Amino acid sequence: MPPLEEILYSGQISEGAPVVEFERRFGVFVGSPHVLSFYSGTAALHAALVLAGVRPGDEVVTTAMTAEPTNMAILHAGATVVWADVDPANGNLSTQAVVDAITERTSAIMVVHYGGIPAPLAGIRAAAAARGIPVIEDAAHAFGARYDDRPIGSHSEFVMFSLQAIKHMTTVDGGMLACNSAADVGKLLANGRKFRWFGIDRDAPRTEVDVASVGYKYHMNNVTATLGLVQLDHIESVIGRHIANGRWFDQALENVAGLKLCRWERRAEPSYWFYTVLVDDREKFSRHLAAHGIASSQAHKRNDLHSVFASSRCKLPGLDTFYEQMIHIPCGWWVDDQRREYIADVIRRGW
Ligand SMILES: *Cc1c(COP(=O)(O)O)cnc(C)c1O
């Protein structure tokens, strides 16, 4: 029987052995021996913040150039969102802006690898370490990316991956949290497991257990984990296609008038979830592509414009520049050689 059918007919569909096996194999892929699974990336981020010691009223330094879940999770933890500005060359946090945003009340730094381009981890991690502040990476866009010759997932105290429908790898929904903090990882993982299941220690006899902290219903189930286990067998070719297309566009679009490519540190190797370009007159560019049957989008609204984050508003000139010019063109596994030639050709004709 195919694995999914097998698990469905087994009757054992909630959290069990396949979840544990999926956490282990996922960890091998992202270079972290300690991975906790969740039903969504947002739940994993909420857990990361609480496990990192973020308490209500604390400040978390973060970016507005991301999907809403990054920053909604900070509100779930009861903390205050503090925006740091981004590098207009790629939309990722700038190290200097993070340094400037840190205060006495900062208890975590949230880093997003926008579009799959690794953020300047060395600089940000050094700044955080100097103040004893943990770093949480939102790597929802960066599964398969690398930094300093190691997979994203192996660097920071916490690294979250999303398995939502449109990510590099999907289980329909799901989230994974790599936990790399050295001090007492066993206790950390036990707390994480309690956090994702009503505060209950599942290993203890149910009537003897004492629930001492608030927990949620955030765990993954065997059906989701089975989808993940099957996908892991094929994921390298999927990510490989994103990367091959991205690198091809890096060359093909190098000298196009009115268009700038993103730039990043040499030690960073993107996994090209998006292919982001910076263009003059974005509306015309987008209409030109649409007229030739090519989709393009901005994908995200800068989060500082939402009223739920109104009290965090501040000047972000780097983001202003990036947000005015950025647009994403297709570069995923569904783009074949012929299609990418066509996309580049249409762009080179001008808009
Ligand atoms: C998809 C995504 C998440 C998490 O999303 P879930 O749907 O909860 O898995 C978080 N951050 C970013 C940047 C994302 O794109």
The ligand as an SDF file (V2000), in Angstrom:
LIG
                    3D

 15 15  0  0  0  0  0  0  0  0999 V2000
    4.4200   30.9560    4.9590 C   0  0  0  0  0  0  0  0  0  0  0  0
    5.1250   31.8400    5.8970 C   0  0  0  0  0  0  0  0  0  0  0  0
    5.0900   31.6660    7.3050 C   0  0  0  0  0  0  0  0  0  0  0  0
    4.3240   30.6170    8.0490 C   0  0  0  0  0  0  0  0  0  0  0  0
    3.1740   30.2700    7.4950 O   0  0  0  0  0  0  0  0  0  0  0  0
    2.2260   29.0530    7.9090 P   0  0  0  0  0  0  0  0  0  0  0  0
    1.1570   29.2010    6.8840 O   0  0  0  0  0  0  0  0  0  0  0  0
    1.7620   29.3040    9.3010 O   0  0  0  0  0  0  0  0  0  0  0  0
    2.9840   27.7750    7.7860 O   0  0  0  0  0  0  0  0  0  0  0  0
    5.8480   32.5130    8.0780 C   0  0  0  0  0  0  0  0  0  0  0  0
    6.6310   33.4520    7.5320 N   0  0  0  0  0  0  0  0  0  0  0  0
    6.7240   33.6390    6.2080 C   0  0  0  0  0  0  0  0  0  0  0  0
    7.6620   34.6680    5.6970 C   0  0  0  0  0  0  0  0  0  0  0  0
    5.9660   32.8690    5.3340 C   0  0  0  0  0  0  0  0  0  0  0  0
    6.0620   33.0810    4.0160 O   0  0  0  0  0  0  0  0  0  0  0  0
  1  2  1  0
  2  3  1  0
  2 14  2  0
  3  4  1  0
  3 10  2  0
  4  5  1  0
  5  6  1  0
  6  7  2  0
  6  8  1  0
  6  9  1  0
 10 11  1  0
 11 12  2  0
 12 13  1  0
 12 14  1  0
 14 15  1  0
M  END
$$$$
